[in-house]
Amino acid sequence: MRRRSYFGAIVAGVRTTAEGMAVTMAQYFRRPTTVQYPDRTDVAVVDSLPERYRGFLEVDMDICTACKACERDCPINVIAIDIEKVGDQRVMTRFDIDMGKCMYCGICVESCPIPAVAPGDLEETKCIRMTREFEGATSEFSSLTFRFVQSGDPVVPYKPTKGLVPPTSRRGLIAREVRRTAQSVNPVAFRWSQAQKAGGSLADLTRSELVQARAEALATQVAAARAAADEPAAVAQLLVAEALARTDCEKCGWPTCRAYADAIVSGADRALDKCEPGGARATRDTNLIVQLRRGVAPVDAAAHASAATLRRHR
C-alpha cells in the first residue's frame, strides 16, 4: 500500500471528514427514524409494529381444543392448563400464561394445531399467538399472569371441522382485555403495596376496610364455587388461583399448592397460615375463602381474616 505524503494525509483527512459531515447534514432533511413514545406518533405504536412481532401471548378460548400441546412443549413451564370432567362434559377450568416468566420463544405457537384467520393479518395465525401488545411495566408482578379461564366459569373445548379455518378476533384484543382484568382482579393489591412502600405497619396493611373490599371481591367467586357440581374441587381451585402463591415450594408440608388446598377443603389440614411465599396476603385470602365457604357474611369474614393475619405475622 502506497504511503501518503504529509500533505496527502491532510487532504485525505479533510475529504473523509467532509464525507462524514455530509452524511450527518443529510439527516436534517430526512424523516426521523426514531419516535417519541408514546406520543408524537401518527398511529398507535402497537399498530405500527410488524405482524410477526413477539409481544404478549393470547389465547382465543372459543377455538381452543384443550389439546395441551402448548403446555407440553413450553420449555420453561409458562403455561398451565387444567382439565376436569363436569358431569359428562370435559372442560377447561384453568388456562394461565405467566408472561413474567415467558422467554418469547414462540414454540407454543408452533405447537398449536388450530389455525385461524384474524382481521388485518396477511398470514394465518393460531389459537394461541404472539401479539403486538408489549407494555408490561408493573409494580405488581402477579398482574403479568394472564388467566384466560375465570374461576367458576369453565370453558368447553372447541371441536374443529376438517378443512375449516375458523375466524378469530383481531390480534391483541384478547391480550389487552385479559391484562386489564389481571390488573383489576385484586384492587386491594395496589393499596396494599402502596402501604408497604410507605412503611406502614402490618395493622395498616390488614385494616378492616381493605380486607372487607377483598372479601366482597371474592364473595361472588366463592358463591360460584359452592354452586359447582364438584364443590370441594372448585373451592380448592379457587384457593390455588386467588390465595396461595402457586410456587409448589413444599414449605407448607404438602407436595404442591393444590394438595395443600385440597387438604384445607377436606379438613385434613386446618392451619390456614402455612403459605410462606404468599405471606400475609395469602393468609388473609385463605381465611376469607374458608369463611365465605362456610356462609359467613363478607363483613364478618373480613374481621376474622384480619385477626388471623395479625396473629400469624406478629
TIDREN-845166 format. One record per residue (C-alpha): residue in three letters; x, y, z. Coordinates in steps of 0.001 Angstrom, whole numbers, plus 500000, padded with zeros to 6 digits. Example, Ala and Ser with C-alpha at 12.3 -4.5 7.8 and 13.67 -1.06 7.14 Angstrom:
// TIDREN-845166
SITE   vexse        x        y        z
SITE     ALA   512300   495500   507800
SITE     SER   513670   498940   507140
***
This chain:
// TIDREN-845166
SITE   vexse        x        y        z
SITE     MET   500000   500000   500000
SITE     ARG   501389   503342   498941
SITE     ARG   502187   505626   501843
SITE     ARG   500638   509105   501631
SITE     SER   502778   512210   501825
SITE     TYR   502329   514715   504580
SITE     PHE   500009   516922   502537
SITE     GLY   498267   513906   501027
SITE     ALA   497309   512739   504524
SITE     ILE   495876   516164   505284
SITE     VAL   493810   516142   502077
SITE     ALA   492532   512625   502816
SITE     GLY   491590   513664   506362
SITE     VAL   489683   516710   505116
SITE     ARG   487889   514625   502463
SITE     THR   486763   511875   504872
SITE     THR   485663   514495   507423
SITE     ALA   483614   516239   504730
SITE     GLU   482016   512922   503730
SITE     GLY   481071   512221   507338
SITE     MET   479645   515708   507814
SITE     ALA   477675   515345   504557
SITE     VAL   476004   512199   505926
SITE     THR   475275   513992   509195
SITE     MET   473846   517070   507479
SITE     ALA   471671   514891   505225
SITE     GLN   469788   513693   508318
SITE     TYR   468403   517193   508799
SITE     PHE   466371   516767   505600
SITE     ARG   465232   513178   506155
SITE     ARG   462296   511829   508116
SITE     PRO   463431   510838   511646
SITE     THR   463952   507118   512209
SITE     THR   463080   507411   515916
SITE     VAL   459822   508430   517543
SITE     GLN   458884   509895   520884
SITE     TYR   456983   507226   522828
SITE     PRO   454114   507124   523474
SITE     ASP   453052   510451   521931
SITE     ARG   454065   512329   518782
SITE     THR   453185   509363   516574
SITE     ASP   450759   509338   513654
SITE     VAL   449388   505926   514688
SITE     ALA   449483   503952   517906
SITE     VAL   452853   502293   518439
SITE     VAL   451177   498886   518711
SITE     ASP   449643   499317   515244
SITE     SER   452984   500295   513722
SITE     LEU   454721   497064   514711
SITE     PRO   455142   494202   512199
SITE     GLU   452699   491313   512117
SITE     ARG   455252   488827   513408
SITE     TYR   456249   490950   516400
SITE     ARG   456542   488854   519555
SITE     GLY   454615   490629   522273
SITE     PHE   452223   489216   524870
SITE     LEU   450692   485811   524235
SITE     GLU   446940   485469   523921
SITE     VAL   444555   482544   523502
SITE     ASP   441200   482534   521748
SITE     MET   439296   480205   524076
SITE     ASP   436435   479974   521539
SITE     ILE   438613   477822   519273
SITE     CYS   440847   476091   521851
SITE     THR   440579   472284   521689
SITE     ALA   442271   471674   525071
SITE     CYS   444928   469527   523391
SITE     LYS   447537   470923   525853
SITE     ALA   450212   470902   523112
SITE     CYS   451349   474410   524068
SITE     GLU   451669   473475   527746
SITE     ARG   453517   470275   526928
SITE     ASP   456028   471908   524568
SITE     CYS   456750   475049   526602
SITE     PRO   460378   474618   527721
SITE     ILE   460047   476630   530960
SITE     ASN   456501   475754   532108
SITE     VAL   454988   479160   531462
SITE     ILE   451574   477716   530502
SITE     ALA   449291   475900   532947
SITE     ILE   446105   474151   531787
SITE     ASP   443705   472189   533999
SITE     ILE   441068   469911   532514
SITE     GLU   438292   468390   534596
SITE     LYS   435155   466405   533944
SITE     VAL   431929   468101   534968
SITE     GLY   429153   465573   534552
SITE     ASP   429679   464042   531133
SITE     GLN   431455   467131   529815
SITE     ARG   435224   467613   529604
SITE     VAL   436001   471261   530379
SITE     MET   438972   473558   530951
SITE     THR   438983   475050   534436
SITE     ARG   442323   476813   534067
SITE     PHE   444411   478306   531266
SITE     ASP   447123   480562   532693
SITE     ILE   450133   482110   530974
SITE     ASP   452857   483661   533145
SITE     MET   454193   486432   530911
SITE     GLY   456587   487461   533674
SITE     LYS   458499   484245   533017
SITE     CYS   457936   483847   529264
SITE     MET   461065   483982   527079
SITE     TYR   459080   484687   523871
SITE     CYS   460481   481687   522002
SITE     GLY   457215   481084   520129
SITE     ILE   457368   477293   520486
SITE     CYS   453832   477193   521886
SITE     VAL   452537   478924   518760
SITE     GLU   454283   476433   516508
SITE     SER   452842   473553   518547
SITE     CYS   449222   474707   518297
SITE     PRO   447323   472604   515708
SITE     ILE   444428   475058   515240
SITE     PRO   444931   477700   512520
SITE     ALA   442780   480820   512464
SITE     VAL   442188   483941   510413
SITE     ALA   442469   487250   512259
SITE     PRO   441211   490549   510777
SITE     GLY   444005   492684   509388
SITE     ASP   446581   489872   509260
SITE     LEU   448149   488770   505984
SITE     GLU   449039   485319   507314
SITE     GLU   447112   482670   509175
SITE     THR   447552   482774   512923
SITE     LYS   446848   480155   515606
SITE     CYS   444513   479675   518544
SITE     ILE   447459   480770   520717
SITE     ARG   449590   483510   519194
SITE     MET   452015   486321   519830
SITE     THR   450577   489829   519663
SITE     ARG   451882   493361   519254
SITE     GLU   450973   494180   522860
SITE     PHE   454145   494867   524841
SITE     GLU   453525   497336   527668
SITE     GLY   454316   495128   530647
SITE     ALA   455764   497584   533151
SITE     THR   454107   496965   536503
SITE     SER   454695   497238   540222
SITE     GLU   452542   494157   540837
SITE     PHE   454276   491109   539344
SITE     SER   451180   488929   539703
SITE     SER   449409   491122   537132
SITE     LEU   451600   489503   534459
SITE     THR   449857   486158   534951
SITE     PHE   447142   486127   532307
SITE     ARG   444110   483962   533163
SITE     PHE   442026   483030   530152
SITE     VAL   439598   480928   532208
SITE     GLN   437993   482628   535177
SITE     SER   437306   480667   538351
SITE     GLY   433852   479135   538338
SITE     ASP   433430   479672   534578
SITE     PRO   434856   476554   532848
SITE     VAL   435319   476518   529078
SITE     VAL   434104   473690   526848
SITE     PRO   436803   472754   524281
SITE     TYR   436240   473616   520632
SITE     LYS   435566   470783   518198
SITE     PRO   437346   471581   514914
SITE     THR   435903   470780   511489
SITE     LYS   438324   469277   508990
SITE     GLY   439273   471756   506302
SITE     LEU   437684   474721   508081
SITE     VAL   439857   477603   509281
SITE     PRO   437777   479417   511926
SITE     PRO   437778   483210   512246
SITE     THR   439179   484823   515362
SITE     SER   439278   488280   516888
SITE     ARG   441758   490949   515891
SITE     ARG   445205   490096   517184
SITE     GLY   445915   491746   520542
SITE     LEU   442360   492481   521688
SITE     ILE   442169   489382   523880
SITE     ALA   445604   490010   525422
SITE     ARG   444679   493611   526144
SITE     GLU   441439   492645   527872
SITE     VAL   442968   489775   529855
SITE     ARG   445821   492009   531021
SITE     ARG   443319   494680   532088
SITE     THR   441442   492015   534060
SITE     ALA   444671   490799   535665
SITE     GLN   445402   494332   536828
SITE     SER   441951   494830   538341
SITE     VAL   441128   491377   539746
SITE     ASN   442566   492392   543111
SITE     PRO   442031   496141   543531
SITE     VAL   443274   495905   547091
SITE     ALA   446723   494783   545954
SITE     PHE   447703   498256   544779
SITE     ARG   446758   499924   548069
SITE     TRP   448473   497079   549923
SITE     SER   451763   497629   548070
SITE     GLN   451499   501408   548462
SITE     ALA   451106   500998   552228
SITE     GLN   454151   498724   552285
SITE     LYS   456235   501273   550377
SITE     ALA   455152   503964   552813
SITE     GLY   456446   501847   555691
SITE     GLY   453023   501062   557090
SITE     SER   452693   498588   559940
SITE     LEU   451046   495217   559496
SITE     ALA   447962   496605   561199
SITE     ASP   447764   499239   558447
SITE     LEU   448137   496585   555773
SITE     THR   445346   494429   557169
SITE     ARG   442966   497128   558331
SITE     SER   439350   496108   558060
SITE     GLU   438276   498262   555103
SITE     LEU   440959   496742   552855
SITE     VAL   440107   493212   553935
SITE     GLN   436410   493883   553511
SITE     ALA   436991   495099   549958
SITE     ARG   438869   491882   549206
SITE     ALA   436104   489816   550845
SITE     GLU   433495   491466   548656
SITE     ALA   435641   490806   545571
SITE     LEU   435933   487101   546477
SITE     ALA   432321   486577   547549
SITE     THR   430992   486082   544015
SITE     GLN   433719   483586   543116
SITE     VAL   433170   481614   546320
SITE     ALA   429421   481518   545641
SITE     ALA   430089   480147   542147
SITE     ALA   432444   477525   543564
SITE     ARG   429877   476455   546159
SITE     ALA   427298   476007   543394
SITE     ALA   429633   473855   541267
SITE     ALA   428880   470168   540760
SITE     ASP   432172   469234   542409
SITE     GLU   432176   471853   545156
SITE     PRO   435355   470719   547008
SITE     ALA   437414   470720   543797
SITE     ALA   436046   474132   542786
SITE     VAL   436898   475668   546175
SITE     ALA   440360   474099   546125
SITE     GLN   440964   475535   542652
SITE     LEU   439830   478950   543896
SITE     LEU   442281   478749   546817
SITE     VAL   445128   477998   544425
SITE     ALA   444143   480708   541955
SITE     GLU   443332   483539   544379
SITE     ALA   445115   482889   547671
SITE     LEU   448160   480626   547524
SITE     ALA   451485   481626   545970
SITE     ARG   451487   478723   543461
SITE     THR   455195   478066   543925
SITE     ASP   454873   474385   544987
SITE     CYS   457727   475052   547438
SITE     GLU   456540   472349   549916
SITE     LYS   457109   474671   552897
SITE     CYS   453518   474042   553952
SITE     GLY   454267   470340   554302
SITE     TRP   452368   469347   551170
SITE     PRO   453942   468474   547786
SITE     THR   452006   471096   545815
SITE     CYS   449829   474149   546405
SITE     ARG   446853   472194   545057
SITE     ALA   447499   469392   547554
SITE     TYR   447534   471955   550390
SITE     ALA   444306   473473   549068
SITE     ASP   442647   470039   548883
SITE     ALA   443743   469371   552476
SITE     ILE   442219   472659   553648
SITE     VAL   438940   471928   551885
SITE     SER   438717   468356   553196
SITE     GLY   439696   469364   556728
SITE     ALA   442892   467300   556688
SITE     ASP   444875   470487   557407
SITE     ARG   443206   473191   559494
SITE     ALA   446203   475546   559547
SITE     LEU   445452   478372   557114
SITE     ASP   448738   480230   557512
SITE     LYS   451302   477871   556014
SITE     CYS   451882   479623   552679
SITE     GLU   455168   481366   553486
SITE     PRO   455877   482699   549955
SITE     GLY   452435   484321   549921
SITE     GLY   452965   485956   553298
SITE     ALA   450239   487995   554980
SITE     ARG   448217   488310   551805
SITE     ALA   447969   484531   551328
SITE     THR   446942   484087   554971
SITE     ARG   444290   486768   554586
SITE     ASP   442788   485414   551361
SITE     THR   442854   481777   552528
SITE     ASN   440922   482755   555656
SITE     LEU   438473   484789   553598
SITE     ILE   437695   481951   551189
SITE     VAL   437265   479432   554001
SITE     GLN   434962   481761   555951
SITE     LEU   432922   482671   552880
SITE     ARG   432585   478982   552023
SITE     ARG   431051   478440   555459
SITE     GLY   428445   481053   554647
SITE     VAL   429911   483828   556796
SITE     ALA   428979   487329   555610
SITE     PRO   431788   489293   553883
SITE     VAL   431980   491837   556726
SITE     ASP   432358   489132   559392
SITE     ALA   434739   487159   557185
SITE     ALA   436888   490272   556790
SITE     ALA   437122   490749   560535
SITE     HIS   438120   487113   561032
SITE     ALA   440734   487243   558257
SITE     SER   442252   490470   559581
SITE     ALA   442611   488985   563083
SITE     ALA   444041   485718   561740
SITE     THR   446618   487580   559646
SITE     LEU   447775   489677   562578
SITE     ARG   448134   486620   564822
SITE     ARG   450189   484829   562195
SITE     HIS   452615   487683   561490
SITE     ARG   453153   489324   564843
***
